[in-house]
Amino acid sequence: MTFAMRDYQQASVDALIDWWDRHREEDAAPLLVVPTGGGKSLIAAAITKTLFDTWPEYHPRTVVIVPSKELAEQNAEKLKAMLPRTIKVGYYSASIGRRQPDADVIVATIGSVAKHAHVLGNIKCVIVDEAHLINPKDAGLYRQFLNDLGKYCGFRLVGMTATPFRGNGVWLTDSEEALFTGIAYEIRMQTLLDAGHLAPLVLPAEVISTQIDTGAVKLSNTGDYNIRDLSEAVSGYLDGAAEEAVRLAAERNKWIAFCATVANAEQLRDLLRDRGITCEVVTGETKKPIREQLIARFRAGHIRCLVTVLALATGFDVPDVDCILWLRPTRSPVLYCQGAGRGLRIAPGKSDCLWLDFSDTTSRLGPLDQIRGRKRGSGGGLGAPYALCENCGLQVKPASSLICPDCGHTLREEEDKQFEGVSDAAILSGSKPAVVRHPITNVDYAQHFKPGKPDTLRVIYWSGLRIVAKEWVCLSHDGFARAKAERWWTRRQPEGFDFLPGSTEQAIEWLRDGFQLLKPLAIQVNETGKYPEIVGYEFDAAEQPEGSHAGDVAAA
């Protein structure tokens, strides 16, 4: 079987290699952020192939660490398809029944490999799938393995996840003990939805009347609900939820239901069975042979609904799931994103996935595609030895830095930004007019200065008499920020020109001397956040540049 790489998947590999090249510190380790259903296992295979193709003499033996047997098998399948037969792909997994420490590429389940780093030999790269599962402190199985492996060899590390934040919403990179120090690449969920690579989640045509009340449920020290209290609260609503689910999801074929506890899951299973729905429970307590059998029957269409607690939140690959019942109130954006993500995969005959939220999770946490990480509320401020970029998650050193060297984001302006929560209950922001199209009548350019940092080209977009958006182009930066700026400039050069300014200052000089960049006919702006974000441009390549001339150039 062969697998075709999508453009964003290849871009993630290229960005990773570039990030590693620019960040050669011993503890530098990036994340690749790809939504659930975006094909992380194929990206892991492409990273491995790139290493072997580029540095064959280095013999870059690689370990891919996953949390489950299912993910191990998915990753091994992609690796074997992409790599030549001369590169041996093996397992280190008790659940699969193989321990092959001498393989060129080892796919390992963390529970099996954690205490056996010493048997693997000279490893050059470690790829961690579902990297959000790693303990933010220097503890746990993942940290034990990586610390032990570091005693025997030097290696580069990369983590992959759909959720680059902890259960409380704080960036995985925001801690003195953080394993990951930046984000090398991120593809947004909305981009994949627009391209047809993901299936949208949709709400029912009518308002759900069964709403679990968590007002009396205590919070645990993690910031989420106390499980025992939550289970008792949820139990009283399951009968009404089952009744509504059978009616609202009557035309849906494969359901997944998320509950707070095993007791809730078994109660819901019985209630659905009483209403004629073939239903089974799969939890962490389900024995592996039975679990595999139940998932196989579900995949084949012999079971209509699988009820789970957390067992299906990651690594569960049944693309044609077309309905999710959410009966697990949570304040954790990780749990919310991972659970809802089970419905995002595309499949033949599937147009969308019905999202039935019987809690306040959606209204509390907001549209799935708008969930972002945040800084720590305390302990990570002025005393931290770094400044955290809220745009890309990079630990920027020294802490006094004003601009992120990776993405060009202004750090000081980010200091006052708060984590954005969206108050309505849309499961995806696309269900309301989040992106607005603005015809552009004029574009101004200015040289933007920050003490001690490279200057940027500030671009101001006018629609009539109103400024509708601004952006900052990092022509004086290095690495990814400079590469992004070059792509921005190249797209706007008139036909027949192929010049790149070496700095912001030179760009301003050219513009003052009469050089004209193409003006977009219109821009698309996401206006759901605190600041407008440009998400698209419309150009007429045949049109002569207007509205961007020497008179519009200023210094700031």
C-alpha positions as CSV (number, residue, x, y, z in Angstrom):
1,M,0.0,0.0,0.0
2,T,1.2,3.5,-0.8
3,F,0.3,6.7,0.9
4,A,0.3,10.2,-0.8
5,M,1.7,13.1,1.3
6,R,-0.5,16.1,1.5
7,D,1.1,19.5,1.2
8,Y,0.8,20.4,4.9
9,Q,2.3,17.1,5.9
10,Q,5.4,17.7,3.8
11,A,5.5,21.3,5.1
12,S,5.6,20.0,8.6
13,V,8.6,17.8,7.9
14,D,10.4,20.7,6.2
15,A,9.6,23.0,9.1
16,L,10.9,20.4,11.6
17,I,14.3,20.0,9.8
18,D,14.6,23.8,9.6
19,W,13.7,24.2,13.4
20,W,16.3,21.6,14.4
21,D,18.9,23.4,12.3
22,R,18.2,26.7,14.0
23,H,17.8,25.3,17.5
24,R,20.9,23.3,18.2
25,E,20.8,23.6,22.0
26,E,21.0,20.2,23.8
27,D,17.5,20.6,25.4
28,A,15.7,22.1,22.3
29,A,12.8,20.0,21.3
30,P,9.8,21.1,19.2
31,L,6.2,20.1,18.7
32,L,4.3,19.5,15.5
33,V,0.7,20.4,16.0
34,V,-1.7,18.6,13.6
35,P,-5.5,18.2,14.3
36,T,-6.9,14.8,15.0
37,G,-7.4,13.1,11.6
38,G,-4.6,15.1,10.0
39,G,-2.4,12.1,9.5
40,K,0.3,12.3,12.2
41,S,1.4,8.7,11.6
42,L,2.2,9.5,8.0
43,I,4.2,12.6,9.1
44,A,6.2,10.4,11.5
45,A,7.0,8.1,8.6
46,A,8.0,11.0,6.4
47,I,10.3,12.4,9.1
48,T,12.0,9.1,9.4
49,K,12.4,8.7,5.7
50,T,13.9,12.2,5.4
51,L,16.5,11.4,8.0
52,F,17.6,8.2,6.3
53,D,17.5,9.8,2.8
54,T,19.5,12.8,3.8
55,W,22.0,11.3,6.2
56,P,22.4,7.6,5.3
57,E,26.0,7.5,6.5
58,Y,24.7,8.7,9.9
59,H,22.4,5.7,10.2
60,P,19.7,7.7,12.0
61,R,18.0,4.9,14.0
62,T,14.7,6.2,15.2
63,V,12.2,5.3,17.9
64,V,8.5,6.2,17.5
65,I,6.8,6.2,20.9
66,V,3.0,5.7,21.1
67,P,0.6,5.1,24.0
68,S,-1.3,2.1,22.6
69,K,-1.2,-1.0,20.4
70,E,-3.6,0.5,17.9
71,L,-1.3,3.5,17.3
72,A,1.7,1.3,17.1
73,E,0.2,-0.7,14.3
74,Q,-0.9,2.4,12.5
75,N,2.6,4.0,12.6
76,A,4.3,0.7,11.6
77,E,2.0,0.4,8.6
78,K,3.0,3.9,7.4
79,L,6.7,3.4,8.1
80,K,6.8,0.1,6.2
81,A,5.0,1.6,3.2
82,M,7.3,4.6,3.0
83,L,10.7,3.2,3.8
84,P,12.7,0.8,1.6
85,R,12.9,-2.8,2.7
86,T,16.5,-2.5,3.5
87,I,15.5,-0.4,6.6
88,K,14.0,-2.7,9.1
89,V,10.9,-1.6,11.0
90,G,10.3,-3.4,14.3
91,Y,8.2,-3.2,17.4
92,Y,9.0,-3.0,21.1
93,S,5.5,-3.7,22.5
94,A,4.2,-6.4,24.9
95,S,0.7,-6.0,23.6
96,I,1.8,-6.8,20.1
97,G,4.1,-9.6,21.3
98,R,7.3,-8.4,19.7
99,R,10.5,-6.9,21.2
100,Q,12.9,-6.0,18.3
101,P,15.5,-3.6,19.9
102,D,17.9,-4.0,17.0
103,A,15.6,-2.7,14.3
104,D,16.5,0.4,12.3
105,V,13.2,2.0,13.2
106,I,11.4,0.9,16.4
107,V,7.8,1.5,17.1
108,A,7.4,1.2,20.9
109,T,4.5,1.4,23.3
110,I,5.5,3.5,26.2
111,G,4.4,1.0,28.8
112,S,6.7,-1.6,27.3
113,V,9.8,0.4,26.5
114,A,9.9,2.9,29.5
115,K,12.4,0.9,31.5
116,H,14.4,-0.6,28.6
117,A,16.2,2.3,27.0
118,H,19.5,0.5,27.6
119,V,18.7,-2.3,25.2
120,L,18.0,-0.1,22.2
121,G,21.5,0.8,21.2
122,N,22.5,4.1,19.5
123,I,19.3,6.0,18.7
124,K,19.5,9.3,16.8
125,C,15.9,10.4,16.8
126,V,12.9,10.0,19.0
127,I,9.4,10.8,17.8
128,V,6.6,11.0,20.5
129,D,3.1,10.6,19.2
130,E,0.3,12.1,21.4
131,A,2.9,14.2,23.1
132,H,0.3,15.9,25.4
133,L,0.3,12.7,27.5
134,I,3.8,13.5,28.8
135,N,4.0,14.7,32.4
136,P,4.8,18.4,32.5
137,K,7.1,17.7,35.4
138,D,10.3,15.7,35.2
139,A,8.4,12.5,36.1
140,G,6.5,9.6,34.6
141,L,7.2,6.8,32.1
142,Y,8.0,9.1,29.1
143,R,10.5,11.2,31.1
144,Q,12.0,8.0,32.6
145,F,12.6,6.6,29.1
146,L,14.0,9.8,27.6
147,N,16.3,10.5,30.6
148,D,17.6,6.9,30.5
149,L,18.2,7.0,26.8
150,G,20.1,10.2,27.1
151,K,22.6,8.4,29.3
152,Y,23.6,6.1,26.3
153,C,23.3,8.3,23.2
154,G,22.6,11.8,21.9
155,F,19.3,12.2,20.0
156,R,17.0,14.8,18.6
157,L,13.4,14.8,19.9
158,V,10.1,15.9,18.4
159,G,6.6,15.5,19.8
160,M,3.3,15.4,17.8
161,T,-0.1,16.3,19.1
162,A,-3.4,17.8,18.2
163,T,-3.4,19.7,21.5
164,P,-0.2,21.5,22.5
165,F,-1.4,22.3,26.0
166,R,-2.1,20.5,29.2
167,G,-5.5,19.7,30.7
168,N,-5.7,23.2,32.2
169,G,-5.1,24.8,28.9
170,V,-1.5,25.9,29.6
171,W,1.1,25.5,26.8
172,L,3.2,22.3,27.0
173,T,6.2,24.6,26.5
174,D,5.3,26.9,29.5
175,S,7.4,25.5,32.4
176,E,11.0,25.5,33.6
177,E,10.6,21.7,33.5
178,A,8.9,21.6,30.1
179,L,10.2,18.9,27.8
180,F,9.2,20.8,24.7
181,T,10.6,24.3,24.0
182,G,8.7,25.4,20.9
183,I,6.3,24.6,18.1
184,A,8.0,24.0,14.7
185,Y,4.8,23.7,12.7
186,E,1.1,24.0,13.2
187,I,-1.7,23.5,10.8
188,R,-5.1,24.9,11.9
189,M,-8.2,22.7,12.0
190,Q,-10.2,25.2,9.9
191,T,-7.6,25.0,7.1
192,L,-8.1,21.2,6.9
193,L,-11.8,21.6,7.1
194,D,-11.8,24.1,4.3
195,A,-9.6,21.8,2.2
196,G,-11.9,18.8,2.8
197,H,-9.3,16.9,4.7
198,L,-11.5,16.8,7.8
199,A,-15.3,16.3,8.3
200,P,-17.1,19.1,10.1
201,L,-19.0,18.5,13.4
202,V,-22.6,19.7,13.2
203,L,-25.2,20.4,15.8
204,P,-28.7,18.9,15.8
205,A,-31.6,20.8,14.2
206,E,-33.2,21.3,17.6
207,V,-31.9,22.4,21.0
208,I,-31.0,19.5,23.3
209,S,-33.3,19.6,26.3
210,T,-31.3,17.3,28.6
211,Q,-28.5,19.4,30.1
212,I,-26.3,18.0,32.9
213,D,-26.1,20.5,35.8
214,T,-22.6,20.6,37.3
215,G,-23.3,23.5,39.7
216,A,-22.9,21.4,42.8
217,V,-20.0,19.3,41.5
218,K,-16.7,20.1,43.3
219,L,-13.5,20.8,41.4
220,S,-10.4,18.6,41.9
221,N,-6.8,20.0,42.3
222,T,-6.4,19.6,38.6
223,G,-9.0,22.2,37.9
224,D,-11.5,19.7,36.4
225,Y,-14.5,18.2,38.1
226,N,-14.2,15.7,40.9
227,I,-14.9,12.4,39.2
228,R,-16.9,10.8,42.1
229,D,-19.2,13.9,42.4
230,L,-19.4,14.2,38.6
231,S,-20.5,10.5,38.2
232,E,-23.3,11.0,40.7
233,A,-24.5,14.2,39.0
234,V,-24.4,12.6,35.5
235,S,-26.2,9.5,36.5
236,G,-29.6,11.2,36.9
237,Y,-29.5,12.7,33.4
238,L,-28.6,9.5,31.4
239,D,-32.1,8.3,30.9
240,G,-33.2,11.6,29.3
241,A,-30.0,11.7,27.2
242,A,-30.5,8.2,25.9
243,E,-34.1,9.1,24.9
244,E,-33.0,12.2,23.0
245,A,-30.0,10.6,21.4
246,V,-32.1,7.8,19.9
247,R,-34.4,10.4,18.3
248,L,-31.8,13.0,17.3
249,A,-29.3,10.4,15.9
250,A,-31.8,8.2,14.2
251,E,-30.2,8.6,10.8
252,R,-26.6,8.1,12.1
253,N,-24.8,4.8,11.9
254,K,-21.8,4.8,14.1
255,W,-22.0,6.5,17.5
256,I,-19.3,7.0,20.2
257,A,-20.5,8.1,23.6
258,F,-18.2,9.6,26.3
259,C,-19.0,9.2,29.9
260,A,-17.4,10.3,33.2
261,T,-17.0,6.8,34.8
262,V,-17.3,3.1,34.0
263,A,-20.5,3.0,36.1
264,N,-22.0,5.9,33.9
265,A,-20.9,4.1,30.7
266,E,-22.5,0.8,31.7
267,Q,-25.7,2.6,32.8
268,L,-25.9,4.4,29.4
269,R,-25.2,1.1,27.6
270,D,-28.2,-0.5,29.3
271,L,-30.5,2.5,28.6
272,L,-29.6,2.5,24.9
273,R,-30.0,-1.3,24.6
274,D,-33.5,-0.9,26.2
275,R,-34.3,1.5,23.2
276,G,-33.1,-1.0,20.6
277,I,-29.6,0.3,20.0
278,T,-26.8,-2.3,19.8
279,C,-24.3,-1.0,22.3
280,E,-21.2,-2.1,24.1
281,V,-18.7,-0.5,26.6
282,V,-15.0,-0.2,26.0
283,T,-12.9,1.2,28.9
284,G,-9.5,0.9,30.3
285,E,-10.7,-2.1,32.2
286,T,-11.8,-4.0,29.1
287,K,-9.4,-6.9,28.4
288,K,-7.4,-6.4,25.2
289,P,-8.8,-9.3,23.2
290,I,-12.3,-8.3,24.0
291,R,-11.6,-4.6,23.2
292,E,-10.2,-5.6,19.8
293,Q,-13.2,-7.8,19.1
294,L,-15.7,-5.0,20.0
295,I,-13.9,-2.4,17.9
296,A,-13.8,-4.8,15.0
297,R,-17.5,-5.4,15.3
298,F,-18.1,-1.7,15.6
299,R,-16.0,-1.0,12.5
300,A,-18.0,-3.7,10.6
301,G,-21.3,-2.1,11.5
302,H,-22.5,-4.9,13.9
303,I,-22.5,-2.5,16.9
304,R,-24.1,0.9,16.5
305,C,-22.7,2.6,19.6
306,L,-19.5,2.2,21.7
307,V,-19.6,3.8,25.1
308,T,-16.3,4.8,26.7
309,V,-14.6,6.8,29.4
310,L,-11.2,7.7,28.1
311,A,-10.2,4.5,26.2
312,L,-11.3,5.8,22.8
313,A,-10.1,9.4,23.3
314,T,-6.8,8.8,21.5
315,G,-5.6,6.4,18.8
316,F,-9.0,5.2,17.9
317,D,-9.2,5.0,14.1
318,V,-12.7,4.4,12.8
319,P,-13.1,7.2,10.2
320,D,-16.8,6.7,9.5
321,V,-17.9,7.6,13.1
322,D,-20.8,10.0,12.3
323,C,-22.2,10.8,15.8
324,I,-20.7,11.7,19.2
325,L,-22.7,11.7,22.4
326,W,-20.9,13.9,25.0
327,L,-22.0,13.0,28.5
328,R,-18.7,13.9,30.2
329,P,-18.8,17.5,31.4
330,T,-15.2,18.8,31.6
331,R,-13.2,22.0,31.9
332,S,-10.2,20.4,30.2
333,P,-9.6,21.6,26.6
334,V,-7.4,18.5,26.0
335,L,-10.2,16.0,26.9
336,Y,-12.7,18.1,24.9
337,C,-10.5,18.3,21.8
338,Q,-9.4,14.7,21.8
339,G,-12.9,13.4,22.4
340,A,-14.6,15.5,19.8
341,G,-11.7,14.8,17.4
342,R,-12.9,11.2,17.0
343,G,-15.6,12.5,14.6
344,L,-13.4,14.6,12.4
345,R,-11.9,11.9,10.1
346,I,-13.3,11.7,6.6
347,A,-14.7,8.6,5.0
348,P,-16.6,7.6,1.9
349,G,-20.2,8.5,2.2
350,K,-19.6,10.7,5.3
351,S,-20.4,14.4,5.0
352,D,-20.2,15.4,8.7
353,C,-20.5,14.1,12.3
354,L,-23.4,15.0,14.6
355,W,-22.2,16.4,17.9
356,L,-24.7,15.9,20.8
357,D,-23.4,17.7,23.9
358,F,-25.6,17.0,26.9
359,S,-23.3,19.2,29.1
360,D,-22.1,22.8,29.1
361,T,-18.6,21.8,27.7
362,T,-19.1,23.3,24.3
363,S,-20.5,26.6,25.7
364,R,-17.8,26.7,28.4
365,L,-14.8,26.0,26.2
366,G,-15.9,27.4,22.9
367,P,-15.7,26.2,19.2
368,L,-13.3,23.3,18.8
369,D,-11.2,25.0,16.1
370,Q,-10.7,28.1,18.3
371,I,-9.1,26.3,21.3
372,R,-5.6,27.7,21.9
373,G,-3.0,27.3,24.6
374,R,-2.5,30.0,27.3
375,K,0.2,31.1,29.7
376,R,0.3,30.0,33.2
377,G,-1.7,32.3,35.5
378,S,1.1,32.3,38.1
379,G,4.6,31.1,38.5
380,G,5.6,31.7,34.9
381,G,5.7,35.4,34.8
382,L,8.6,37.8,35.6
383,G,10.5,35.1,37.4
384,A,10.6,32.7,34.5
385,P,14.0,32.3,32.7
386,Y,12.2,32.8,29.3
387,A,9.5,34.7,27.6
388,L,6.8,32.5,26.2
389,C,5.4,33.3,22.8
390,E,1.6,32.8,22.9
391,N,1.5,32.6,19.1
392,C,3.9,29.7,18.6
393,G,4.7,28.5,22.1
394,L,8.5,29.0,21.8
395,Q,10.5,29.6,25.0
396,V,12.3,32.8,24.0
397,K,15.5,33.5,25.9
398,P,16.4,35.8,27.5
399,A,13.1,36.6,29.3
400,S,13.5,40.3,28.3
401,S,13.0,39.5,24.6
402,L,10.3,41.6,22.9
403,I,9.9,39.7,19.6
404,C,9.7,35.9,19.0
405,P,12.6,35.0,16.7
406,D,10.6,32.1,15.2
407,C,7.4,33.7,14.2
408,G,8.1,37.4,14.6
409,H,5.3,37.9,17.2
410,T,5.5,40.9,19.5
411,L,5.9,39.4,23.0
412,R,5.2,42.5,25.0
413,E,1.8,43.1,23.4
414,E,1.0,39.4,24.1
415,E,1.6,39.9,27.8
416,D,-1.8,41.4,28.3
417,K,-3.7,39.0,26.1
418,Q,-6.0,36.7,28.0
419,F,-7.0,33.2,27.0
420,E,-10.0,33.6,24.7
421,G,-13.1,31.7,25.8
422,V,-16.1,31.8,23.4
423,S,-19.4,32.1,25.0
424,D,-21.8,30.5,22.5
425,A,-22.3,26.8,22.0
426,A,-21.1,26.4,18.4
427,I,-18.9,23.3,18.1
428,L,-17.0,24.9,15.2
429,S,-16.5,28.6,14.6
430,G,-17.5,28.1,11.0
431,S,-21.1,27.7,12.2
432,K,-21.2,31.5,12.6
433,P,-19.8,34.3,10.4
434,A,-16.3,34.3,12.0
435,V,-14.4,35.2,8.8
436,V,-15.3,38.5,7.1
437,R,-14.3,39.5,3.6
438,H,-13.1,43.0,3.3
439,P,-12.5,44.7,-0.1
440,I,-9.1,46.5,0.1
441,T,-8.8,50.0,-1.3
442,N,-5.4,50.9,0.1
443,V,-2.3,49.5,1.8
444,D,0.1,51.4,3.9
445,Y,3.6,50.2,4.8
446,A,5.7,51.3,7.9
447,Q,9.0,50.4,9.5
448,H,8.2,49.1,12.9
449,F,10.9,49.3,15.6
450,K,11.4,47.4,18.9
451,P,14.4,48.2,21.0
452,G,17.1,45.6,20.8
453,K,15.2,43.5,18.2
454,P,15.0,43.3,14.4
455,D,12.6,45.8,12.9
456,T,9.5,44.6,11.0
457,L,7.5,45.8,8.0
458,R,4.1,46.8,9.4
459,V,1.3,46.4,6.8
460,I,-2.0,48.3,7.2
461,Y,-5.0,47.4,5.2
462,W,-7.7,49.9,4.5
463,S,-11.3,49.3,3.3
464,G,-12.6,52.7,2.4
465,L,-12.0,55.0,5.4
466,R,-11.5,52.1,7.9
467,I,-8.5,50.1,8.9
468,V,-9.6,46.5,8.8
469,A,-6.4,44.6,9.6
470,K,-2.7,44.9,10.2
471,E,0.2,42.4,9.9
472,W,3.9,42.4,10.6
473,V,6.3,41.0,8.0
474,C,9.7,39.8,9.5
475,L,12.1,40.6,6.7
476,S,15.0,41.3,9.1
477,H,14.6,38.1,11.0
478,D,16.2,34.7,10.4
479,G,14.8,31.2,10.0
480,F,11.2,30.4,9.7
481,A,10.1,34.0,10.2
482,R,12.3,35.2,7.4
483,A,11.2,32.3,5.1
484,K,7.5,33.2,5.8
485,A,8.3,36.9,5.0
486,E,10.0,35.9,1.7
487,R,6.9,34.0,0.6
488,W,4.8,37.0,1.5
489,W,6.9,39.4,-0.5
490,T,7.3,37.1,-3.5
491,R,3.5,36.7,-3.9
492,R,3.1,40.5,-4.1
493,Q,5.9,41.2,-6.6
494,P,4.6,42.4,-10.0
495,E,5.2,40.0,-12.9
496,G,8.7,40.1,-14.2
497,F,10.3,41.0,-10.9
498,D,12.3,38.6,-8.8
499,F,14.0,40.6,-6.0
500,L,14.0,40.0,-2.3
501,P,15.0,42.8,0.1
502,G,17.7,41.9,2.5
503,S,16.0,43.7,5.4
504,T,13.0,45.7,6.4
505,E,15.0,48.9,5.9
506,Q,15.8,48.0,2.3
507,A,12.2,47.1,1.6
508,I,11.1,50.6,2.9
509,E,13.8,52.2,0.7
510,W,12.5,50.4,-2.4
511,L,8.9,51.4,-1.6
512,R,9.9,55.0,-1.1
513,D,11.8,54.9,-4.4
514,G,8.6,53.9,-6.2
515,F,8.6,50.1,-6.2
516,Q,5.0,48.9,-6.0
517,L,3.7,45.7,-4.5
518,L,0.5,44.1,-5.7
519,K,-2.4,45.1,-3.6
520,P,-4.9,42.3,-2.7
521,L,-8.4,42.9,-4.1
522,A,-9.7,41.6,-0.7
523,I,-8.7,39.9,2.5
524,Q,-10.5,37.4,4.7
525,V,-10.2,38.3,8.4
526,N,-11.1,36.1,11.3
527,E,-12.7,38.5,13.8
528,T,-13.7,36.1,16.5
529,G,-10.5,36.7,18.6
530,K,-9.4,39.8,20.5
531,Y,-7.4,40.9,17.5
532,P,-8.3,40.5,13.8
533,E,-6.3,37.7,12.1
534,I,-5.8,37.6,8.3
535,V,-6.6,34.1,7.1
536,G,-6.7,34.7,3.3
537,Y,-5.9,37.0,0.4
538,E,-7.5,37.6,-3.0
539,F,-5.3,38.8,-5.8
540,D,-5.8,39.7,-9.5
541,A,-2.5,38.9,-11.0
542,A,-3.3,40.8,-14.2
543,E,-4.1,44.0,-12.3
544,Q,-1.5,46.7,-12.0
545,P,-0.6,47.5,-8.4
546,E,-2.6,50.4,-7.1
547,G,-3.0,51.9,-3.6
548,S,0.5,50.9,-2.5
549,H,3.0,53.6,-3.3
550,A,5.7,55.8,-1.9
551,G,3.2,58.2,-0.3
552,D,1.9,55.3,1.8
553,V,5.4,54.5,3.3
554,A,6.1,55.8,6.8
555,A,8.2,55.0,9.8
556,A,6.8,54.0,13.2
